[in-house]
Amino acid sequence: MKPEDFKRGPLDAEKLVAAIDPDYWQKFGFPHPLFDRLRKEAPITYVEHPDIEPYWAVSLNQDIREISRNPAVFSNAGTLSLNLRDASGSSGGGDIKPTLLNMDPPDHNEHRGIVAQRFQMAEVIKRDDPFLAASVREILDGFMGDGGVREGDFVQPAQRLSIAAVGRVLGLPEEHWEQAFVFANAVAANSDPEFMLGESAGSSIAAAHAGLFEIFAPLIEARRRTPQDDLVTVLSNAESEEIDFAQLVIHAVLILLGGVETTRNVMGVGLVELIRQPEIMHRLIRDLDQMPLAVEEMIRWTAPLGHMCRTVRKDVSVSGTRFREGDVLALFWPSACRDESLFADPHVFRIDRKPNPHLAFGVAQHLCLGRVLARRQIIAMFKELLPRLAECELAGPLQRARMLINGYTEIPLRYRLTPAVS
């Protein structure tokens, strides 16, 4: 299946299943031509295919909002995401141990409340800004070399900044940053041979979880003895009858995954789009005050997460479609982020887009906790990077991961960076 194939012929099962096919994502990214047709012709449609459990594909922004705001009817528990069956007939395990991603109220409210304060305190968030600015400058100074024309992979500095920011919020010692990210990648891209730690997706996830537990478990114990101003300290003092030790470790891992993978991918996709449209890059360089709006458009344009699922608790109708108890719904966030009913020229990258009611960070009780930190990271990166980019072009083919998250694993650049201005 290729992008142009979605524009002609019926919307059959072979086309529809591409929306959750990691092989397609790796080659082409998200199937926006398919989403365009779904929004116009079949905004809620039932998908039956021998390689996947039956599900309803939901593509309109308003329907995704309505479903997401009603966890009493549309549960997050159960199937978290859809996976194609492998040769053995296994789907790789879409269901995982409960986390903030697949919990419903009241459990979700209790667990979310544990970590929310660290991400929502204005004074704490502002305190991160000097650290982010200094981190970006240090990272780019290393990327600069002797100031001549160089070649390098932009994923590396973007990844380093994301790891540094999330590692600092968590309180994860710097010596563990890289290894923790290796394990996190193995969870997020569990079927990609480049990141797998075992022979199968299941064994790779198990090995990654074990490695992450070895890193975080002693850290939580240490913070119990000596509290510090970080999220692991908050987690370490939150254990109760309802929230056990293993659950605390999983929350820490989820924050690492969510904070690093999505943010570094928005930076990568954003830079690629600016390179492809140099007039927009030059506009930003001339007026860095546009950066917050530009970053919001990068987030909409990337829409890092492909889909999440909901399970119907009782018979109900949405926009004239009747669902039965037990039905699985796939909410396609990238489609919602390019919904023509809300976005003029949705397939045009506009750094002055306002308002920008995208759903890239989720909605309702599952609105991303780290969204403010993510925005400030991306702004810090581009405010420092763009004025220093004396030359920049793509130096080779872009490489995507075989995972649910939209982004690049390799962005080869030919560039020249100037020294930082004091």
N, C-alpha and C positions, 0 to 999 in steps of 0.2 A: 504494500500500500504506500502511495506517495501523496503529498498534499493535494496535487491537482485531481487525484482520483475522487476526492470528497465532493468536488464541484459538479459531478455528473452522475447520472444513474440513481437508483433508489438508495435510501438509507437502510441498507441491509445490515445483518448482524456482523458481517466481516468488517464493514466500515465502522460500526459503532464500537466494536471491541478495541479498535486502535486507540480509543481515548484512555485506556488503561494498560496499553501494551508498552513495556519498558524498552523493547527493541525499537519501536517507532519513536519514542521519546529520544532515545540515544541518537538516532539518525537525523530527526527533523525538529525536535522540540515538541511542544504541545500542538495538537491538530486543530488550529484555529479555523481552517476552512470547514471542518466538521462541526465545530461549535457554532459557527455562523449559521449553518443550515439547520441545526437543531433548534436554535432560538427562533428561527423563522417558521420552520415546518413542523417540528415536534419537540417543543420545549420540555415536556416531560414524556419520556418514551421508555417502553419496556424492552430490555435487552436479554435475549436468550441465545446462548452460544455454547457449544460443547466444551470449550476451554475455560469456562468461568461460571460461577454460580449466577443464576438470574438476578437482575437488579433493574432499578429504575434510574435512568440518567436524567438529572435535573440541571438545566442550563441557564435559566433566567435569573437575573439578580434578585428580582422581587420574590420569586418562589424560594430561592435559597435563603433569603432573609427570613421569610415567614417560617420556614421549616426550622431554621437554626434557633429561632426565638421561642420555640415550643418544645423543650426537652421532655415535658410530661407526656407528649404524644410521639415525638421523634427522638428516640433514645440514642445517646452516644455509646452506650455499653454494647458489647457484642462486636460485630465486624467493624474494624477501624478503617481498613482500606481494602481495595479489590486487587486480587492477584490472579494472573493466568495460571492454569494448572501446568505443571511440568510433565515430562514424559511418563512419570510414574502415576500421574493423575492427581498429585498433590498441588494445592494452591499456594504452598509456602507459608501458610499460617497467617491469615489476615487478623486473627484475634490475638491480643497480647494481654499480659497482666495489666490490671487497671492502672491508668495514669490520668493526669489531668485531661488528656486528649479524649479518653473514652470513659469518662465518669459523668453521671447525672447528679443534679441536686437531690438530697442535701449533701451527699458525700463530696461532690465537686466543690461546693462552696467552702466546706471545711478545709479541704486540701489546698485549694487556690488561695484561701486566706492566709495560709502559712507563708507563702512567698510573695504575696501581692505588695506588702508594704515596702519591701526593698526596691521594687521597681516603680512605685508610685510617689515616694517622698520627693518633693521638688528639690529640697536642699541636697539630698543624696545624688539625684540625677545631675544637678548642676555641678556637683563636686567631681563627677566623672569627666566633665569636658576638658579640663587641663590635662588629665591623664590621656584622653583620646588624642588630643592635639599633639602632645609630646610623643605618643606612640606612633602616630602617623608619620611625623617628621623623622623619627629614628628609623622606621621601616623604609621610608622612601630614600633616606640618605644611603642606606645599604643597597637599595635597588639602583641607585644612581651610578655607583662605580666611580670612575675618574672623570665623569662629566661628558664623555664622548658618546658616540652612537653605540648602543648595545642591543642585545637581544635577550629577552627574558619572558617569563610566564607570569602574567598579572595575577593569576589565581594565588600565587604565593604571598605577595604582600596583602592582598585582600583577606586571605585566610589567616595570616598572622595577626592582623588587626582584630578580626572577629574572635579569635582564640584569646587574645590578650584582654579584650573587653569582657567577654563572658567569664574567663578565668578569674579576672579581678572581682567581678560581682559575686561569683561563687566563693572566692577565697581559695581557689585551687592553686597550689604552689607551681611556679613557672616550670620547674623541672618535669612536671606531669603533663603540661599542655599538649605537646606534640603526640605523646602516646595516647592520651585520652581522645584526641581527635582521630587517630587511627582507628580506635575502637568505635568511636561514634560514626565514622564513615562506613564501617562494616555493618552497622545496624541500619543506617539510612539507605545504603546501596547494597543490600544483602544478596542480590543476585548478579552483581557486577563482578566478574573475575578479577578486575583490577583492585578491588577492595575486600574481597572475601577472605576470611581467615580459616575457612574449612572447605570441604568438598561440596557442601550443599548450603543453601540459604539458611536452613535450620541450624546446622552445625556452626556456621559462621556467626550467626546471631548469638548462639549460646557462648561461643568463645569470647565474643566482644563483651557481652554482659558480664561474664566472669572477670575479664580484665578490668572493666570499669568498676566492678564491685571491689576489686582489690585496691583500686586507687581511692575510691570514695569512702569505703567503710572505715579504714583507720583514720581518715581525715575527720569524719563525723565524730568518732570517739575522742580525737584530740581536741576538737572544738568544745566538746562537753567539759573537758577538764580546763581548757583555757579559751574562753569565748573571745571572739574578735568581731570586728564590724564587717561581716560578710554573710552571704546567704547560707553557707554551710553551717554557720553558727545558728542561724534561725532554724534550719532544718534539724540540727542536732538536739535542739531543745523542744521539738514538736512531737516527739514520740508519745503515743497514747495507746489505749486499747484499740482504737480504730485505725491508727496510723503506725504500722510497725516499722522496724529498722530497715527491712528490705525495701519497703515502700519509699522511705526517705531517700535511699540511694537511687531508686528509679526516678524520683523527682529531680534530683541533681543531674542525672544523665539526660533527662528530657530537656532541661534548661540548656545544657551544653549543646545537644543536638539542634534544638530549635534556634538557639542564638547564633551558632556558628554557620550552619549550613545555609540557612535562608539569607542571612545578611551578606555573607561573602558572595553569594550568587547574585544578589541585587547589584552589588558593586561591579561584578564582572559583566553582567548583561548590560548594565548602565553604561560602562565604559565602551563596550563594543558598539552600542548604538550611537554614542557620541563620536566615535571614530568613523562610523559609516555616514554620519551627518555632521561634518566639520563646522558648518555654519552655526549649528546649535552649540557646539563646544566653544566656538569663539564668542558667541553671545554670553555664555556663562562666564567665560574668563573676563570679559569686559564688565560684567555686573554680577559679582558673586552673591549679591543679596537675593538673586533669583534661586539660589541653591535649594532652599526648603521646598519650593514648588517643584523644582526639577527632580529632586529626590523622590517626592511623592509620585511623580510620573514614572520614575524608574521602578518604583515598587509596584505600581499598577501594571506596567508593561511586562515586568518579570512574572508577577503572580507566582511566587516561588513554589507553592504547594499545589499539586495537580488536582487532588480530590480528597474528600473525607466522606465517610458513610454515616448514615443514620438508620436505625431499625424501628419500624412502625410498631407502636405498643397496642394500638387499637384501630379499628376501621375508621378511616377519615378521608376527606376529600381536600385537594389543593388545586385551585385553578381549574376545576372541573374534572380532575383525574381522581379516581377512587383507589385508595390504597387499602390493603388488607393487613391485619395483624401479622407481624413477622416479615413483611416485605423489607428489602434492603434498598436504600436510596443512596445514590452516589451524587454528591454535590460538587459540581465542577467549578471551582473558584476561578480558573483562568477565563472561562466563558463569562462568568459574572462580571469580570473586570473589563470585558470588551462588549458589554451589552449596549446595543444601539439606542435603547430607550433612555439611557442615562448619560452616555458619552457621545458627544459629537465627534465624528471621525475617529472611531475607537481604534482603528489600526494605524493611526498617525501618532507618532511620538511627539508630544507637545509639552515643553517645559513650563508653559504658562497656564496649563490646564487648571481651571478653578471654577466651580468646585470639582473635587475628584473623589466621588463616593465609592471607591473601589472596596473590594472585600478581601484584598490580599492578606490582611492580618486577621481574617475571620470576622465574626460578629457575635453580639450578645454575650452570653456567659463564657464563650470560648474565644473572645477577643484576645489577641496575643498580649501576654503580660509584658513582654520585653520590647514592645513596639516603639516606645519613646527612646530607649537605649539604641535600638536598631537604627532609627532615623538619625540620631546624633552621630553614630559611628559613620554612616554613609556620608553625611554632610561634612564631617571632619576629614574624611579621606579625600573627597573631591575638592574641598576648599584649599587643601594643601597641594594636591596633585595637579590640578588643571593649570594653575599659573606657572608651574615648573615644567610643564610638558612643552619643550621647545620643538620636538618632533615626535610623531607617533603614528604608527601604522601596524596593521595586522601582518605578521611575518610567517603565517602558515595557517593550516586549517584549524578551526575550533573543534575541541573535543568535548562531548557531553558525557555525563555519567548515565548509567543504566539504573535510574532511580526515579522515585515519585517526585523528587524536587527538581524544579526547572533551573538550569544553570550549566556552567561549563567546568570541566575538570582541567582544561588547559586552554589558556588564551595567549598564544605566542605573539609577542610584540617586538617590533624594531623601534627604538625610541631613544630620545636624548633628554635627560632631566637636568635642569639647572640647579645650583645650590639653593638651599633654603634661605629665605630672607629673614633676618633677625627681627 
